[in-house]
Amino acid sequence: MQEFIDLGKKIYDMKNPRERHRMVVFVARALLHRSAMKKLMEWFREEPLRRQAIEESPFPLEQVTRSFFYRGSTFAERAELIKAHVAFLQRTLKPEAFLTLSSVYRDACEVWRSEYEGETWNAILKTEPGQRKEGLLSLEMNLGKEHLYQMMFWIAPNEQGEASLWIGAMQGPNMQDAREVIKKITKQCFGYRTKNLILYMLQAVARAWGIRRIYAVSNFGYYANNHMRSNRKLKTNFGDFWAEAGGHPLEDARFYELPLVEPRKSMEEVKTHKRNLYRKRFAMLDSMDEEIGRNMQRILQ
């Protein structure tokens, strides 16, 4: 029990009464799954790099005790998910990149960079402390200090045993004049929506990492109901967006499968007066794809 208490003190801010309560709940949940919890902790400690990662940023050991990631996840499923994600990053990335992307306390890994109206406009990979409910890693698109979009995800095998990327949720902008900013950036992207853009970036990251399957949690599969308003209407309709992006629901209604490569219209399918716009859009996306590929090569084993 003392081991779980000591761990809880590292995870939670003990000066905050609400955090102290959460620590007590964490210890109780850990005790309910004492054997499985100790096995997961031992798995991290048996290898030096994993041990360094979990000692620096022990939050996966909290995530495994909570009903996160997707609806109906069990403790055993979450433990395997966490191990699969960490093991994939460890064998795929250079040690320093692995530690960077395993810690909430380290700098992010920049995926892509540009400029918009004098501010840095970029995309980064980061373990985001405020987004631990939906995943183990986030791809963030930022404008200066403001978040435009985030996609939270993890890496784990599908039923066929293939390493796959699973998107837990997407979050849009929460800033003043958000609509106006998004509208302007969409125009700069030749009519390409920013939420499609961040998905495109994540698809490019997946391909660079050798991943061949992408899945996303559906409205039904979302781990909680906080994507619904009090009148039960959706704040964000994940299903509609996944379908628009070329995805299709699986037999397990909690998930969609998304394409690894975004489908594109041929020029013959595009109206004549819009063809120049589409050429510019596709050139922008191809350039972005190449830059993401180069940046990912720097951190791969």
PEFEN-V926834 format. One record per pair of residues at least 4 apart in sequence whose ideal C-beta (glycine too) atoms are under 8 Angstrom apart, sorted by the first residue. I is the first residue (numbers start at 0). J is the second residue. D is the distance in whole Angstrom. If there is no record, write none. Layout:
BEGIN
I&J&D ; I&J&D
END
This chain:
BEGIN
0&4&6 ; 0&26&7 ; 0&30&6 ; 1&5&6 ; 2&6&6 ; 2&40&8 ; 3&7&6 ; 3&25&7 ; 3&26&5 ; 3&29&4 ; 3&30&7 ; 3&36&7 ; 4&8&7 ; 4&22&8 ; 4&26&6 ; 5&9&7 ; 6&10&7 ; 6&29&8 ; 6&40&8 ; 6&57&6 ; 6&60&6 ; 7&11&6 ; 7&22&4 ; 7&23&8 ; 7&25&5 ; 7&26&5 ; 7&29&8 ; 8&13&6 ; 8&22&7 ; 9&57&5 ; 10&22&7 ; 10&25&7 ; 10&57&6 ; 10&58&6 ; 10&60&7 ; 10&61&5 ; 11&15&8 ; 11&18&4 ; 11&19&7 ; 11&21&6 ; 11&22&4 ; 11&25&7 ; 12&18&4 ; 13&18&7 ; 13&19&6 ; 13&22&7 ; 14&18&8 ; 15&19&7 ; 16&20&7 ; 17&21&7 ; 18&22&6 ; 19&23&7 ; 20&24&7 ; 21&25&6 ; 22&26&7 ; 23&27&7 ; 24&28&6 ; 25&29&6 ; 25&61&6 ; 25&64&6 ; 26&30&6 ; 27&31&7 ; 28&32&7 ; 28&64&4 ; 28&65&7 ; 29&33&7 ; 29&36&5 ; 29&64&6 ; 32&36&5 ; 32&64&7 ; 32&74&5 ; 33&37&6 ; 34&38&7 ; 35&39&7 ; 35&74&6 ; 35&75&7 ; 35&78&6 ; 36&40&6 ; 36&60&8 ; 36&63&7 ; 36&64&7 ; 37&41&6 ; 38&42&6 ; 38&78&8 ; 39&43&7 ; 39&60&7 ; 39&63&6 ; 39&78&5 ; 39&81&7 ; 39&82&7 ; 40&44&6 ; 40&53&8 ; 40&60&7 ; 41&45&6 ; 42&49&7 ; 42&82&6 ; 43&49&5 ; 43&50&6 ; 43&52&7 ; 43&53&4 ; 43&60&8 ; 43&85&8 ; 44&49&7 ; 44&50&5 ; 44&53&7 ; 45&49&7 ; 45&50&8 ; 46&50&6 ; 46&89&8 ; 47&51&6 ; 48&52&7 ; 48&89&6 ; 48&94&6 ; 48&97&6 ; 48&98&7 ; 49&53&6 ; 49&85&6 ; 49&89&7 ; 50&54&6 ; 51&55&6 ; 51&98&7 ; 52&56&6 ; 52&85&7 ; 52&97&7 ; 52&98&6 ; 52&101&4 ; 52&102&7 ; 53&57&5 ; 53&59&7 ; 53&60&7 ; 55&98&7 ; 55&101&8 ; 55&102&5 ; 55&104&7 ; 56&101&6 ; 56&102&4 ; 56&103&5 ; 56&104&6 ; 56&126&7 ; 57&61&7 ; 58&62&6 ; 58&103&6 ; 58&126&8 ; 58&128&7 ; 58&131&6 ; 59&63&6 ; 59&81&5 ; 59&85&7 ; 59&135&7 ; 60&64&8 ; 61&65&7 ; 61&131&8 ; 62&67&5 ; 62&68&8 ; 62&77&7 ; 62&81&7 ; 62&131&6 ; 62&135&7 ; 63&74&6 ; 63&77&5 ; 63&78&5 ; 63&81&6 ; 64&74&7 ; 65&132&8 ; 66&72&6 ; 66&222&6 ; 66&223&8 ; 67&72&7 ; 67&77&7 ; 67&131&7 ; 67&132&5 ; 67&133&7 ; 67&222&6 ; 68&72&5 ; 68&77&6 ; 68&80&6 ; 68&132&8 ; 68&133&7 ; 68&134&7 ; 68&153&7 ; 68&165&8 ; 68&167&6 ; 68&216&8 ; 68&222&6 ; 69&167&7 ; 69&216&5 ; 69&220&5 ; 69&221&7 ; 69&222&6 ; 69&253&5 ; 69&254&8 ; 70&219&7 ; 70&220&5 ; 70&221&6 ; 70&222&6 ; 70&253&6 ; 71&253&7 ; 72&76&5 ; 72&77&5 ; 72&80&8 ; 72&222&7 ; 73&77&7 ; 74&78&6 ; 75&79&7 ; 76&80&6 ; 77&81&6 ; 78&82&6 ; 79&83&6 ; 79&155&7 ; 80&84&6 ; 80&153&6 ; 80&155&5 ; 81&85&6 ; 81&135&7 ; 81&153&8 ; 82&86&6 ; 83&87&6 ; 83&154&7 ; 83&155&4 ; 83&156&6 ; 83&162&8 ; 84&88&7 ; 84&135&5 ; 84&136&8 ; 84&153&5 ; 84&154&5 ; 84&155&6 ; 85&89&6 ; 85&101&7 ; 85&135&8 ; 86&90&6 ; 87&91&6 ; 87&154&4 ; 87&155&8 ; 87&162&6 ; 88&92&5 ; 88&97&5 ; 88&100&6 ; 88&101&7 ; 88&154&7 ; 89&97&5 ; 90&300&7 ; 91&208&6 ; 91&209&7 ; 91&299&6 ; 91&300&6 ; 92&96&4 ; 92&97&5 ; 92&100&7 ; 92&298&5 ; 92&299&6 ; 92&300&7 ; 93&97&7 ; 93&298&6 ; 93&299&7 ; 93&300&6 ; 94&98&7 ; 95&99&6 ; 96&100&6 ; 96&108&6 ; 96&298&4 ; 97&101&6 ; 98&102&6 ; 98&105&7 ; 99&105&5 ; 99&106&7 ; 99&107&8 ; 99&108&6 ; 100&108&6 ; 100&124&6 ; 100&125&7 ; 100&126&6 ; 100&136&6 ; 101&126&6 ; 102&126&6 ; 103&126&5 ; 103&127&7 ; 103&128&4 ; 105&126&8 ; 107&123&4 ; 107&124&6 ; 107&125&4 ; 107&139&8 ; 108&123&6 ; 108&124&4 ; 108&125&7 ; 108&294&8 ; 108&298&6 ; 109&121&6 ; 109&122&7 ; 109&123&5 ; 109&294&7 ; 110&121&8 ; 110&122&4 ; 110&123&6 ; 110&124&6 ; 110&138&7 ; 110&200&6 ; 110&204&6 ; 110&291&5 ; 110&294&6 ; 110&295&7 ; 111&121&6 ; 111&122&4 ; 111&200&6 ; 111&287&6 ; 111&290&5 ; 111&291&6 ; 111&294&7 ; 112&119&7 ; 112&120&8 ; 112&121&4 ; 112&122&8 ; 112&290&8 ; 113&120&5 ; 113&121&7 ; 114&118&7 ; 114&119&6 ; 114&120&6 ; 115&120&4 ; 115&142&6 ; 115&184&6 ; 115&187&7 ; 118&142&6 ; 118&143&4 ; 119&141&8 ; 119&142&8 ; 119&143&6 ; 120&140&8 ; 120&141&7 ; 120&142&5 ; 120&184&8 ; 121&140&8 ; 121&141&6 ; 122&138&6 ; 122&139&7 ; 122&140&5 ; 122&141&7 ; 122&197&7 ; 122&200&5 ; 123&138&7 ; 123&139&5 ; 123&141&7 ; 124&136&6 ; 124&137&7 ; 124&138&6 ; 124&139&8 ; 124&204&7 ; 125&136&7 ; 125&137&6 ; 125&139&6 ; 126&135&7 ; 126&136&6 ; 126&137&7 ; 127&131&8 ; 127&137&4 ; 127&139&7 ; 127&149&7 ; 127&151&7 ; 130&134&7 ; 130&137&5 ; 130&149&6 ; 130&151&5 ; 130&170&7 ; 131&135&8 ; 132&151&8 ; 132&167&8 ; 132&222&6 ; 132&223&7 ; 133&151&4 ; 133&167&3 ; 133&168&4 ; 133&216&8 ; 133&222&7 ; 134&151&3 ; 134&152&5 ; 134&153&5 ; 134&165&8 ; 134&166&8 ; 134&167&4 ; 134&168&7 ; 135&152&8 ; 135&153&4 ; 136&151&7 ; 136&152&6 ; 136&153&7 ; 136&154&8 ; 137&149&5 ; 137&150&7 ; 137&151&5 ; 137&152&8 ; 138&149&7 ; 138&150&5 ; 138&152&7 ; 138&197&6 ; 138&200&6 ; 138&201&5 ; 138&204&7 ; 139&146&6 ; 139&148&7 ; 139&149&5 ; 140&146&8 ; 140&147&5 ; 140&148&5 ; 140&149&7 ; 140&193&7 ; 140&196&7 ; 140&197&5 ; 140&200&7 ; 141&145&6 ; 141&146&6 ; 141&147&6 ; 142&147&6 ; 142&180&7 ; 142&184&8 ; 145&172&7 ; 145&174&5 ; 145&180&8 ; 146&170&8 ; 146&172&7 ; 146&173&7 ; 146&174&8 ; 147&171&8 ; 147&172&5 ; 147&180&8 ; 147&181&7 ; 147&184&7 ; 147&193&6 ; 147&197&8 ; 148&169&7 ; 148&170&7 ; 148&171&6 ; 148&172&7 ; 148&193&6 ; 148&194&6 ; 148&196&8 ; 148&197&4 ; 149&169&7 ; 149&170&5 ; 149&197&8 ; 150&166&6 ; 150&168&8 ; 150&169&5 ; 150&170&8 ; 150&197&6 ; 150&198&7 ; 150&201&5 ; 151&166&7 ; 151&167&5 ; 151&168&5 ; 151&169&8 ; 151&170&8 ; 152&164&6 ; 152&165&6 ; 152&166&5 ; 152&167&6 ; 152&201&7 ; 153&164&8 ; 153&165&5 ; 153&167&7 ; 154&162&6 ; 154&163&7 ; 154&164&6 ; 154&165&7 ; 154&208&8 ; 154&210&7 ; 155&162&8 ; 155&163&7 ; 155&165&6 ; 156&160&5 ; 156&161&6 ; 156&162&6 ; 156&163&6 ; 157&161&5 ; 157&163&5 ; 157&212&6 ; 157&214&7 ; 161&211&6 ; 161&212&5 ; 162&209&7 ; 162&210&6 ; 162&211&8 ; 162&212&8 ; 163&210&6 ; 163&211&8 ; 163&212&4 ; 163&213&7 ; 163&214&6 ; 164&201&7 ; 164&205&5 ; 164&210&5 ; 164&212&7 ; 164&213&5 ; 164&214&7 ; 165&213&8 ; 165&214&5 ; 165&215&7 ; 165&216&7 ; 165&254&8 ; 166&201&7 ; 166&213&7 ; 166&214&7 ; 166&215&4 ; 166&216&7 ; 166&257&8 ; 167&216&5 ; 167&222&8 ; 168&216&7 ; 168&221&7 ; 168&226&7 ; 168&237&7 ; 169&194&7 ; 169&197&7 ; 169&198&8 ; 169&235&7 ; 169&237&7 ; 169&240&7 ; 171&177&8 ; 171&194&7 ; 171&235&7 ; 172&177&4 ; 172&180&7 ; 172&181&6 ; 173&177&7 ; 174&180&7 ; 176&180&6 ; 177&181&6 ; 178&182&6 ; 179&183&7 ; 180&184&6 ; 181&185&6 ; 181&193&5 ; 182&186&7 ; 183&187&7 ; 184&188&6 ; 184&193&6 ; 185&190&6 ; 185&191&7 ; 185&192&6 ; 185&193&6 ; 186&190&7 ; 188&192&8 ; 188&193&7 ; 188&196&6 ; 188&280&7 ; 188&283&7 ; 189&276&5 ; 189&277&8 ; 189&279&5 ; 189&280&4 ; 189&283&6 ; 190&276&6 ; 190&280&7 ; 191&195&6 ; 191&196&6 ; 191&280&5 ; 191&283&8 ; 191&284&7 ; 192&196&7 ; 193&197&7 ; 194&198&7 ; 194&240&7 ; 195&199&6 ; 195&244&7 ; 195&261&8 ; 196&200&7 ; 197&201&6 ; 198&202&6 ; 198&244&6 ; 198&257&8 ; 198&261&8 ; 199&203&7 ; 199&261&6 ; 199&284&6 ; 199&287&7 ; 199&288&8 ; 200&204&7 ; 200&287&7 ; 200&291&6 ; 201&205&6 ; 201&213&8 ; 202&206&7 ; 202&213&7 ; 202&257&8 ; 202&258&8 ; 202&259&6 ; 202&260&7 ; 202&261&6 ; 203&207&6 ; 203&287&7 ; 203&288&5 ; 203&291&4 ; 203&292&7 ; 204&208&6 ; 204&291&6 ; 204&295&6 ; 205&210&4 ; 205&213&6 ; 205&259&7 ; 206&210&7 ; 206&259&6 ; 206&260&7 ; 206&292&8 ; 207&291&6 ; 207&292&5 ; 207&295&4 ; 207&296&7 ; 207&299&7 ; 208&295&7 ; 208&299&7 ; 210&259&8 ; 211&259&6 ; 212&256&7 ; 212&259&7 ; 213&256&7 ; 213&257&4 ; 213&258&7 ; 213&259&6 ; 214&249&7 ; 214&254&5 ; 214&255&7 ; 214&256&6 ; 214&257&7 ; 215&237&7 ; 215&241&5 ; 215&246&7 ; 215&254&7 ; 215&255&5 ; 215&257&6 ; 216&220&4 ; 216&221&6 ; 216&222&8 ; 216&237&7 ; 216&253&6 ; 216&254&6 ; 216&255&8 ; 217&221&7 ; 217&237&6 ; 217&238&5 ; 217&241&7 ; 217&248&7 ; 217&252&6 ; 217&253&6 ; 217&254&6 ; 217&255&6 ; 218&226&7 ; 218&233&6 ; 218&236&7 ; 218&237&5 ; 218&238&5 ; 219&252&5 ; 219&253&6 ; 220&251&8 ; 220&252&7 ; 220&253&3 ; 220&254&6 ; 221&226&6 ; 221&237&7 ; 226&233&6 ; 226&234&5 ; 226&235&5 ; 226&237&7 ; 227&231&6 ; 227&232&7 ; 227&233&6 ; 227&234&7 ; 228&232&5 ; 228&233&8 ; 228&234&6 ; 235&240&8 ; 236&240&7 ; 237&241&6 ; 237&255&8 ; 238&242&6 ; 238&248&7 ; 238&255&7 ; 239&243&6 ; 240&244&6 ; 241&246&4 ; 241&255&4 ; 241&257&6 ; 242&246&6 ; 242&247&7 ; 242&255&7 ; 244&257&6 ; 244&258&7 ; 244&261&7 ; 245&257&7 ; 245&258&4 ; 245&261&7 ; 245&262&5 ; 246&255&4 ; 246&256&6 ; 246&257&4 ; 246&258&7 ; 247&255&6 ; 247&256&6 ; 248&252&6 ; 248&254&7 ; 248&255&5 ; 249&253&8 ; 249&254&5 ; 249&255&7 ; 249&256&6 ; 258&262&6 ; 261&284&8 ; 263&281&7 ; 264&268&4 ; 264&269&5 ; 264&277&7 ; 265&269&8 ; 266&274&6 ; 266&277&7 ; 266&278&8 ; 269&273&5 ; 269&274&5 ; 269&277&5 ; 270&274&7 ; 273&277&6 ; 274&278&6 ; 275&279&7 ; 276&280&6 ; 277&281&6 ; 278&282&6 ; 279&283&6 ; 280&284&6 ; 281&285&6 ; 282&286&6 ; 283&287&6 ; 284&288&6 ; 285&289&7 ; 286&290&7 ; 287&291&6 ; 288&292&6 ; 289&293&6 ; 290&294&6 ; 291&295&6 ; 292&296&6 ; 293&297&7 ; 294&298&8 ; 295&299&6
END
